[in-house]
Amino acid sequence: MNENLFASFITPTMMGLPIVVLIIMLPSMLMISSKRLISNRLNSFQQWLIKLITKQMMLIHSPKGRTWSLMLVSLIIFIGSTNLLGLLPHTFTPTTQLSTNLGMAIPLWAGAVILGFRHKLKSSLAHFL
């Protein structure tokens, strides 16, 4: 149990160095891009996963809404891979930190709001009301 209310905001460290950098870099090191003509199983699985997520997500959106697909797919894969790393023993999941979640959520929300105001001002204002 936490002794302090703000203990969940403390960045975990090992020997004085933050562990978050290593944990966040690990999934990107696992995503290998290959320039070979015939891909291996890992590349085939990555391509299949990206196509599946994109197809499921963009099925209901208009062509204008599909411009967000690259960012959303990469965000989903990042969150999923870091959460899967949290299942390993003695590891830390970065999405348990509020700062990580806010760092991903606030720019996405602000971008959606700004683009909403830019393209459909009346609808966006009505949505806020």
Summary of the structure (lengths in Angstrom):
residues: 129
radius of gyration: 18.8
end to end distance: 40.5
largest distance: 55.7
contacts: 263
relative contact order: 0.10
helix: 67%
strand: 3%
